[in-house]
Amino acid sequence: MTNRSSSNVAVNVAVLWLVGILTLVSVALVGCGKGSDSAPDVSSTAVIADSGQLIDETVTESVTIDWWHFWTDPAIKPTIEAIIADFQSENPNITVKTTELTWANGHEKIAIALASNAGPDLLELGSDWIPEFVEARRLADLTANLSPTASQFQGFGPATSEGRIYGQPWILGTRVMFYNTDLLDSAGYEAGYIPITLSQFKETAYKVDSLGDDISGWGSNAAETHRLYKKFLPFFWSYSASFFSENGEYCVVSSMEGGAALRYYRELHDSCSLVDTQRRLEDIFLEGKIGAVLSGDWLLKRIRNDHPEFRFTTGMFPGKKLTGTSFLGGEYLVINQDSQNKGAALRLLRFITKAENQLRFCKANFTATPSSIEAAKDEFFTSDPDFVTFIKQLRFSKSPPFEPTWVRIEDEFEKAVERTLFEKIPSFESLHEARGNIQRISRGK
């Protein structure tokens, strides 16, 4: 059946840091060096020979600090305000002033503020924004302060460059598979069945797609900027493909693995998919007309709030043999390098990301993936099988390479996927063109 258009985590690495002068202490981090791909779960070791300058968190005088964040949703705003009020009660000499940003223009406002040396003290950044501000030397090096507690959190990769920590993971995000169980039943699968491998997943998508002309096996994303590449990356990584060579010097997106992954993705797209925007795919999935979509916990929240009768199950992303590798992103707290109140800002950063406060936030926002390992052990998560799927997937998720030019690299990569899906250019040819462009962008060649 041809495609139809309805509208025609993470890398855990061991980090050694110097305590005093001679004692090395190992802490668990999720991280990667600049220019290299991060890898799922345990990987290479980044060695920090010097933990850097320790920020003094003692605040003896009354200060006011500015925190810029993106949580404008009326459902979560009272929780943010309550956390700040509790912080100020514990720290009466610190007043917190907040500014709410939007994703539409927040990046521009942050860039202008930091460049003018007049930005806020504490900022919330999306994971893919951190490299450019690290490269511009706008973020404080938090290695010495955060290393001792790093093993209590997941998701340090997007905030770690060449063994240095520039941000604290707060609320993480990954993608898992959502399956319509009624359609799986109709396709002849036993109760509880979930595809484990990519070959099983393709077979399942084809069987569901054969149920009728108004049924599709898979929801394939249209050419939506900043979304399409995130949907393809789990396939790319699960085929063991990478952006850069191990030493970080060469772009290798057009490897045999990368080409095979894009060919597989195109076969799904062409043969058993409904093609539309992310929002429309989720709408149609909830109408019972798509067998599987790849999505985040926002869809879980939507189902629970608006479609409690809908029969579905979640599954970890399928791999070549076992579990595949999904996309890791999230919200991170960073400190302005030019802040005159780094100690106070660091105290607020620690308070916001405490396990109990992450739990408060996740309950209010129905979010499945706190960065706090302790918070993730709470019954709120462990008693919910779908939350458990997300938390398990974090261990098999990773972020794009730590690259200051990532926004441009992402654009070239996404264009390659579009060429293959919508212009029918062979996968290796599309990726080969992207490889040359990415090499020039990332290495100035």
C-alpha positions in Angstrom: 0.0 0.0 0.0 1.4 3.4 -0.9 1.8 6.2 1.7 -1.2 8.5 2.2 -1.1 12.1 3.4 -4.2 13.2 5.4 -3.8 16.8 4.4 -2.6 16.5 0.7 19.3 10.2 27.3 21.7 9.8 27.1 25.0 8.7 27.7 26.4 7.6 31.0 30.2 8.2 31.2 32.5 7.8 34.2 34.1 11.1 35.0 37.2 11.4 37.2 37.7 14.7 39.0 40.4 15.8 41.4 39.5 16.3 45.0 42.0 18.5 46.7 45.3 17.6 44.8 45.7 13.8 44.8 42.4 12.0 45.3 40.4 11.0 42.2 36.8 10.3 42.7 34.7 8.6 40.0 31.2 10.0 39.3 28.6 8.9 36.8 28.0 11.4 34.0 26.3 11.3 30.7 28.7 13.2 28.4 30.9 13.5 25.4 33.8 15.5 24.0 33.2 18.3 21.5 32.7 17.0 18.0 32.2 13.3 18.8 28.9 11.4 19.0 27.6 10.5 22.4 26.8 6.9 23.0 24.0 5.1 24.9 24.5 4.1 28.5 28.2 3.4 29.5 30.8 4.6 27.1 34.2 6.3 27.1 35.8 8.0 30.1 36.3 11.7 30.2 39.1 12.6 32.7 39.0 15.9 34.5 42.5 16.5 35.7 41.5 19.8 37.3 38.0 20.3 38.6 38.3 24.1 38.0 37.4 27.0 40.2 34.9 26.3 42.9 32.0 28.9 43.1 31.4 30.0 46.6 27.8 29.3 47.4 27.8 31.3 50.7 25.5 34.2 50.5 25.9 36.6 53.4 24.3 39.8 52.0 20.9 40.4 50.5 20.9 39.9 46.8 18.4 39.7 44.0 18.9 37.2 41.2 17.2 36.9 37.8 15.9 33.6 36.5 14.7 33.3 32.9 12.6 30.2 32.1 10.1 28.9 29.6 7.3 27.5 31.8 4.4 29.8 31.0 1.7 27.0 31.0 -1.0 28.0 33.5 -1.1 24.4 34.8 2.6 24.4 35.9 3.1 28.1 36.7 1.8 27.8 40.3 4.2 25.0 41.0 7.2 27.1 39.7 6.0 29.9 42.0 5.6 27.6 45.0 9.2 26.2 44.5 10.6 29.8 44.3 8.6 30.8 47.5 10.0 27.8 49.4 13.5 28.7 48.2 13.1 32.2 49.4 11.8 31.0 52.8 15.0 28.9 53.2 17.2 31.7 51.8 15.7 34.9 53.2 18.6 37.1 51.9 18.0 35.9 48.3 15.1 37.4 46.2 14.3 35.7 42.9 13.0 37.6 40.0 11.6 35.6 37.1 11.2 36.4 33.4 9.0 34.1 31.3 10.3 33.4 27.7 8.6 31.7 24.7 10.2 29.1 22.5 9.4 31.4 19.5 11.8 34.1 20.4 13.5 33.0 23.6 16.7 32.0 22.0 17.2 35.4 20.4 16.5 37.2 23.6 19.0 35.0 25.5 21.7 35.5 22.8 21.3 39.2 22.8 21.3 39.5 26.6 24.4 37.3 27.1 26.3 39.1 24.3 25.6 42.4 26.0 27.0 41.1 29.3 23.7 42.0 30.9 21.8 38.7 30.9 20.1 37.0 33.9 22.0 35.1 36.6 20.2 31.7 36.0 18.8 30.5 32.7 16.8 27.5 31.4 18.2 26.3 28.1 17.1 23.6 25.7 19.7 20.9 25.4 20.7 21.8 21.8 21.4 25.4 22.7 24.1 24.8 25.2 27.1 24.2 22.8 26.8 27.6 21.1 26.9 29.5 24.4 29.7 27.4 25.7 31.7 28.1 22.6 31.0 31.8 23.0 32.2 31.6 26.7 28.9 32.8 28.0 28.2 30.1 30.5 29.9 29.5 33.9 32.0 26.4 34.3 30.2 24.4 37.0 32.5 21.4 37.1 33.9 21.8 40.6 30.5 22.4 42.1 28.4 19.8 40.2 30.9 16.9 39.9 30.4 15.7 43.5 26.6 15.2 43.0 26.7 14.3 39.3 26.0 10.6 40.0 22.6 11.5 41.4 21.4 12.7 38.0 21.0 11.5 34.4 21.5 13.5 31.2 24.7 15.4 31.7 25.8 14.8 28.1 24.3 17.9 26.4 25.9 20.0 29.1 29.3 18.4 29.1 32.2 19.3 26.8 35.7 18.0 27.0 35.2 16.9 30.6 33.8 20.3 31.7 30.2 20.7 33.1 28.3 23.8 32.1 24.8 23.0 33.1 22.6 20.9 35.4 20.0 18.6 33.8 16.5 19.3 35.1 13.6 17.8 33.2 14.7 15.4 30.4 12.8 14.1 27.4 12.9 11.1 25.2 10.7 9.4 22.6 9.1 5.9 22.9 6.8 3.9 20.6 3.0 4.2 21.2 0.9 1.3 19.8 -2.8 1.0 19.3 -3.6 -2.3 21.0 -7.0 -2.7 19.2 -5.2 -2.6 15.8 -2.5 -5.0 17.1 -5.3 -7.3 18.2 -7.0 -7.1 14.8 -3.7 -7.8 13.1 -3.5 -11.1 14.9 -1.0 -10.4 17.7 -1.4 -11.8 21.1 -2.2 -9.5 24.1 0.9 -7.7 25.4 2.8 -8.1 22.1 5.4 -5.3 21.4 8.0 -5.4 18.6 11.5 -5.7 20.0 13.6 -5.5 16.8 13.3 -3.2 13.8 12.5 -6.2 11.6 9.6 -7.1 13.9 8.5 -3.5 13.9 8.4 -3.4 10.1 6.4 -6.6 9.9 4.0 -5.3 12.5 3.5 -2.0 10.6 2.8 -3.8 7.4 0.3 -6.2 9.0 -1.6 -3.3 10.6 -1.5 -1.3 7.4 -3.2 -4.2 5.6 -6.3 -4.0 7.8 -8.0 -1.4 5.6 -7.6 1.6 3.3 -8.3 4.0 6.2 -5.7 2.3 8.5 -1.9 3.0 8.4 0.7 1.0 10.1 3.0 3.9 10.9 2.8 7.6 11.3 5.6 9.3 9.3 6.4 12.9 9.9 6.0 15.5 7.1 8.9 18.0 6.4 8.5 19.9 9.7 11.6 21.9 10.6 13.3 20.8 13.9 10.9 17.7 14.2 11.6 15.4 11.3 15.3 14.8 12.2 14.3 13.9 15.8 12.0 11.2 14.4 14.7 9.7 12.1 17.6 9.9 14.6 16.5 6.9 16.6 16.5 4.7 13.5 19.9 6.3 12.5 21.5 5.5 15.9 19.8 2.1 16.2 21.6 1.1 13.0 24.9 2.1 14.8 25.3 5.2 12.5 27.1 8.3 13.7 27.6 11.9 12.8 31.4 12.0 13.3 34.3 9.6 13.4 35.5 8.4 16.8 38.2 11.1 16.9 35.6 13.7 16.0 37.5 14.9 12.9 35.3 13.6 10.1 31.6 13.6 9.3 30.5 10.0 8.6 26.7 10.4 8.2 26.9 8.7 4.8 28.3 5.5 6.2 26.9 2.1 5.3 24.9 2.1 8.5 23.6 5.6 8.0 22.5 4.8 4.4 20.8 1.6 5.5 18.9 3.4 8.3 17.6 6.0 5.9 16.6 3.3 3.4 14.7 1.4 6.1 13.0 4.6 7.1 12.0 5.4 3.5 10.5 1.9 3.1 8.3 2.5 6.1 7.4 6.0 4.8 6.5 4.8 1.3 4.8 1.5 2.0 2.7 1.6 5.2 2.6 5.2 6.5 0.3 8.1 6.9 2.3 11.3 6.3 1.4 14.4 8.2 2.5 16.9 10.9 3.3 15.6 14.4 0.2 17.0 15.8 -2.1 15.6 13.1 -0.4 12.2 13.3 -1.2 12.1 17.0 -4.8 13.3 16.4 -5.3 10.4 13.8 -3.6 7.9 16.1 -6.1 8.8 18.8 -8.9 8.3 16.2 -7.7 4.7 16.0 -6.4 4.8 12.4 -2.6 4.5 12.9 -0.9 1.4 14.4 2.2 3.1 15.9 3.7 6.6 16.3 7.0 7.7 17.9 6.3 10.4 20.5 7.1 11.9 23.9 5.3 12.0 27.2 3.2 14.9 26.0 1.1 12.4 24.1 0.8 10.3 27.3 -0.5 13.3 29.1 -3.0 14.0 26.3 -4.3 10.5 26.3 -4.8 10.4 30.1 -6.5 13.8 30.2 -8.6 13.8 27.0 -8.9 10.1 25.8 -8.9 7.9 28.9 -10.9 5.2 27.0 -8.2 4.8 24.3 -6.5 1.4 24.3 -2.8 1.7 23.8 0.6 0.5 25.1 4.0 2.0 25.1 7.2 0.2 24.1 10.9 1.0 24.0 12.4 1.9 20.6 13.2 -1.3 18.7 16.8 -2.0 17.7 18.6 -4.2 15.3 18.7 -7.1 17.8 17.3 -5.8 21.1 16.4 -2.3 22.4 17.3 0.6 20.1 18.6 4.1 20.9 16.2 6.9 21.2 16.6 10.7 21.2 17.5 12.5 24.4 16.8 16.2 25.0 15.6 18.2 27.9 15.7 21.4 29.9 18.9 22.5 31.6 19.8 25.1 34.1 22.9 27.2 33.4 24.6 30.2 35.0 25.6 33.3 33.2 29.4 33.7 33.1 29.0 37.4 33.8 26.7 37.0 36.7 27.8 38.8 39.9 25.7 36.4 42.0 26.9 33.0 40.8 26.7 31.6 44.4 23.1 32.6 44.9 22.2 31.4 41.4 23.9 28.0 42.1 21.9 27.7 45.3 18.6 28.2 43.3 19.8 25.7 40.7 20.4 23.1 43.3 17.0 23.8 45.0 15.0 23.6 41.7 16.6 20.2 40.8 16.3 18.6 44.2 14.5 15.2 44.0 11.5 16.4 45.9 11.1 19.5 43.8 11.5 17.6 40.5 8.8 15.2 41.8 6.5 18.2 42.5 7.2 19.5 39.0 6.6 16.1 37.3 3.4 15.5 39.1 2.0 19.0 38.2 3.1 18.7 34.6 2.6 14.9 34.2 6.1 14.6 33.0 7.7 11.1 32.9 11.5 11.8 32.9 13.1 13.7 35.8 16.8 14.0 35.7 17.0 13.0 39.4 17.6 9.3 39.8 16.1 9.4 43.3 12.9 11.1 42.0 12.5 8.5 39.3 12.3 5.8 41.9 9.2 7.3 43.4 5.9 5.3 43.3 4.4 8.1 41.1 6.6 6.7 38.3 7.2 3.1 39.2 3.5 2.3 39.6 2.8 3.5 36.1 4.0 1.1 33.3 4.0 3.8 30.7 6.2 6.1 32.9 8.5 3.1 33.4 8.9 2.7 29.7 10.1 6.3 29.4 12.5 6.0 32.4 13.9 2.7 31.0 14.3 4.3 27.5 16.4 7.1 29.0 19.1 4.5 29.6 19.1 3.8 25.9 18.9 7.4 24.6 21.5 9.9 23.5 21.9 13.5 22.3 23.3 14.9 19.1 27.0 15.7 19.2 28.2 18.6 21.3 28.7 21.1 18.5 28.4 24.9 18.5 27.2 24.7 14.9 24.6 22.1 15.7 21.6 24.2 14.4 23.2 24.4 11.0 24.2 20.7 11.1 20.7 19.7 12.0 19.4 21.7 9.0 21.7 19.8 6.6 20.8 16.5 8.1 17.1 17.2 8.0 17.4 18.3 4.4 19.0 14.9 3.5 16.1 13.0 5.1 13.6 15.2 3.1 15.4 14.6 -0.2 15.1 10.9 0.3 11.5 10.8 1.6 9.9 13.5 -0.7 12.2 13.8 -3.7 13.0 10.1 -3.9 16.8 10.7 -3.9 18.6 7.5 -2.9 19.6 7.4 0.7 23.3 7.2 0.3 23.3 10.1 -2.3 21.3 12.3 0.1 23.6 11.6 3.0 26.7 12.0 0.9 25.7 15.6 0.0 24.9 16.2 3.7 28.3 14.8 4.7 30.2 17.3 2.7 28.2 20.3 3.9 28.4 19.2 7.6 32.1 18.7 7.3 32.5 22.2 6.1 30.2 23.6 8.7 31.7 21.8 11.7 35.3 22.0 10.7 35.5 25.1 8.6 36.6 23.2 5.6 
